[in-house]
Amino acid sequence: MDQALAKPHYFKILDSLELLRGCCAEAWEEVTGLLTTCVFVQSTSLRSSSVPSTFGAIYISPKHDWVIPNYIDLLVHESSHYSLYIKSKLAKFLNNPTQLAKSPLRDDRRPLIAVLHAVYVLVRVSFVLKRWIELDYPNRDVASELYEQYRLKAKHGLTVLHDTGEWTVDGVELLRNFDKSVGSITDY
């Protein structure tokens, strides 16, 4: 992305980080601890991405109408992928990670490990957006709209994980944490 076009988005990222610190210190610590580089790209098909081979970097194709909750969403989303990536290197969660199942974020069936990633991300982003709304932070309407979408998708994904996953001991503990977290963001 052209540097002049990226500059306002860079400042929105900085503003987002500052507001995230006040809204949800735990999420701020994770985001600032895991993310080291933000690459702005121009793309019609990409919203954001993170790749283990460039650990710490996120790729964002910002839209001109984005407000702070949109950036918060992406920062927490991509850092959550890295967080679960690290956890997955330390523990095995599923005995059937390649089994295909309906993903809450995609139309096609995905390996269960991808569904696990989706739910992990959705739960964490929903939690932060709920806090944002409760604290009556700026652009509450945008945060509310995103929150409603994500909490329903998290609920759906959790049902898929319960119905399809063959869990290890570590996976059962992760699933238990999901259940608690989803219980705090929805009436599951």
N, C-alpha and C positions, 0 to 999 in steps of 0.2 A: 504494500500500500504506500502511496506517496506520503512522504513525511509530513507535509502540510495538512493532508487529510487525516493523518493519524493523530496529530497533536491534540485536538480536542478530546479524543477518546482516551488518550494517555492521561489527561487530567481527570477525566471521569473515573478512570480506574483508581487513581490516587484518592479522589473523593470517596469512592466506594469503599476502599480499604479503611479509611478513617471512620466512616459511618458504621462499617461492619464491626470495627473494634468496640464501639459503644453498644451496638445492638446485640452482638453475640461474640464475646471475647474468645470462647473456645474455637469458634469457626475462624476468627481472625488469626489466631495462633496457628491453626492448621494451614490456612491459605498462605500466610507469610512464611511459614516454615517449609512448605513444599514447593511453592511456585517461585521460580527465579527469573523467568523471562516471559514476556507477553509479546507475541508476534502478531501484528495486525496484517490481515490479508483481505483482498477483495475477492469475494466469491458469492455466487447466488445460491450455491448448494450447501455451503458450510456455515454453521453458526459458531461453533467452537469445537476444538479438538485438543486432545492430549495424546501423546504417544510414548510408551515406555522407553523407546530408544533415544528420545530427547527429554529424559526425565527432568521435570521442573519447568519445562516450557509449555505454554499453552498458545494455541492459535485461535484467533478471534477474527471473525468477519463482522465488524460492528455495523449496525444500521443507524441511519441518521436520527431516527426518532427514539432511540433507546434512552432510558433514564436509569438512575442509579440501581433500582432493583433488578434490571436486566443484567447489569454488570455483576452485581452480587450473585445472581443466579449462576452465571458462567464461572465466576471465580470459585464458588463453593462446589459447583458441579465438577469442574476439572480437577480441583484438588482432591475431591472425594475419590475420583478414579485412581489417582496416585496413592492415596491412603490405602485403598483396598488392594492395589497392586502390591504394595509393601507387605500388607498383612498376608496376602496370598503366597508370598515368598517364604513366609515364616510358618504358615499353617495350611493344612488342606481342609477345605470346608465341605466339599461335595465328593461323593463317590461316583457320581454320574454327571460330571461337568459338561460332557459333550452331547448329552441327550437334548433333543430339540424341544422347545416349548414356546408358547406365546409370550413375546416380550411386551412390557408395558410402554416401551418407547418406539417400537418398530412395528411395521405391518407384517413382516415375515417372521417365521419361527426362527429362533436363535438358540445357540447352545445355552444350556442352563447357567453356565458361568457368566454369560453375557446378561442373562436375566438377573442374576445376583448383583452384578455391577449396576444395572439399571435401578434396582430397588435400593441399593446402598446410596446411590446418588440422589434418588428421589426423596428418600427419607431425610437425608441431611439438608438438602435444599429446602424441603418443606418446613423443617424445623426452624431454619433461619428466617424464612419468609413469615412464618407464624409469629415469631418474635418481633420482626419488623412491623407487622400489622398491629400487634398488641401495644407496642411502644409508640405507635402513631408517627412513624418516621415518614419522610417525604415520599410522594408518589405511592401512597398506600393503595390506591386503586389498582395500579399495575401489579404491585406485590400480591394483592388479593386475588387477582385474576390468575397469576402464575401459581399461587398457592392452591387454589381450587383445582386446577388442572393436575398438579403434581401429587397432591394428597390422594386423589382418586386413582391415579396411575400407580402410586406406591401400594395402595390397598389391593389393587388388581394383581400387581406383581408379587406381593406377599402371598396371596392365595395360590398363585402358580407355584411358588417356591414350596409352600406347605404341601401341595398336592403332588408335586413331581420330584422334589429333591430327595436324594438319598444322602443323609447328612452324616458327617463324621462327628466326633465329640466336640471339636472346635466349631464345626458348623452349627451344631445344636445351640451352642452358646451364642453364636452370631445371630442365629434365627430368633433366639429369645430376646436379644437386644433389639432386633427389628420389631418384634411384637410390642415391646415396651414403647419404642419410639413411635411406631405407627399409632399405638393407642394414645399417644400424646398429641398427635396431629389430626386424628380422625376418630370417628366413633366406630372403629373396626369391631 
